[in-house]
């Protein structure tokens, strides 16, 4: 996703081709029903892949290079559609959403995956499921702006969910749920700001998942994903024009990447 989109922006053909190679690797393992073999957490992992492919294809279609990569869009579109349709199969949807219950951010991921796939393919049922996931996620936000993870707060996963929510808003600006999602984002970012120390470091104190208690699929201990946190503030600053969010993004970038503005 990032290789292709970044390659489109920078006109980097090697990056674009590398991104397509990754998609091909994944789709080579897709079964006839749309699912994927060798997947330890099928619904969740497929959510990531569907979101990445659908977002990438939509970006290609909107880019000046759209005709250059029309063949890839035509090739991947029915495959990502099949994967998204697999996600809403009743038994798959039921088990997947059950497994996702402790994690608010996963609801925004699922919503964006299905929403973008629905927008890409014209499948209204996928968009309807996307809206269900959005409504479920919105109902979980606490008055102080926390989107809970495992019954508490997590200053890393809070931003993961927000980045997906921001993307959903971008592609569904006229949806009746969009004002509520926008309000949720503003409230959630305001809470996230309280987790940023004066020097720009994001505090992990009290986090339920990224304060050393969980390991990722590579076996490494999960820490703050500062890249996603920075992206959430910077992107929202760009969308809203609010210099407050831009200042926080700069502060975070200065701490983690030693960037000077």
Protein Blocks (a to p, Z undefined) as FASTA:
>chain_A
ZZmmmmmmnopaklmmmmmmmmmmmmmmpcfkopaehiablmlmmmmmmmmmmmmmmmmm
mpmklmmmmmmmmmmmmmmmmmmmmmmgmklmmmmmmmmmmpmklmmmmmmmmmmmmmmn
opaklmmmmmmmmmmmmmmpcfkopaceehiacfklmmmmmmmmmmmmmmmmmbmklmmm
mmmmmmmmmmmmmmpcfkopacfehiaklnopaccfkopacdddfklmmmmmmmmmmmno
paklmmmmmmmmmmmnopaZZ
